[in-house]
């Protein structure tokens, strides 16, 4: 884990890249900020999390870091022992942004587990149309472990666009929290609530709908030799929809549940 700090005092705002080693955009964004960020007020923490996985170009070395929090410092698995070290660095931060990419289709979007006022400011202050409420789905991710944390899916894994968009959105996040100079711009953000994983089995995977595209009842969202997933509930939208992004799931089922309004 590599930690760089700029500035001092409050607020303390953190940006984390490289939680997954096959998503190098986060590390590149953090490195750009290390080179260029001028702190207006407070403390900026810039963290590259999983350096061995990044060096190897793999999602993880022994176990998925973002399915391991809060972890166990005594665990023999590298990521399980890394998780509490990362938590100890971030604990008490006023706002945290974790950077990710995927093989899922655009657009970029944010993810949260608890809608605090800090999360509201973070989400509506960044240039994303959608935010995913994952609070009912998992409790082992960074955003479900530390308060005022959001994850940002910046774009297609391995793309230059994901780096450039992620850098722009991260700078907006830092302006929202007063770390960088400049007035933030807030916009209403649409919420998709997710609560179900869509399993993937053996054979050739096929996905027929993109993220946040409503799937009509009776239509097939995805299939392979083992599964055919036909939608039964009205208003279903896919999130992280991908044929090859994950070993065991096609993505998540969600539903549009409202909007998050900018802070007053």
Protein Blocks (a to p, Z undefined) as FASTA:
>chain_A
ZZddededjddddddehkbmklmklmmmmmmmmmmmccfbdcdddddfblmlmmnopabf
kbcfklmbgbjfkbmblklmmmmmmmmmmgopabdcdddddfbdcddddddfbdcfklmm
mmmmpccfbdcdfklmbccbfklmpghiacddfbjehiaklmmmmmmmmmmmmmmnomag
cddddddddddddfbdcdddedjdddfbdehiacdehiafbdcfkbccddfbghiacehi
afklpmkbgbdcdddebdcdddZZ
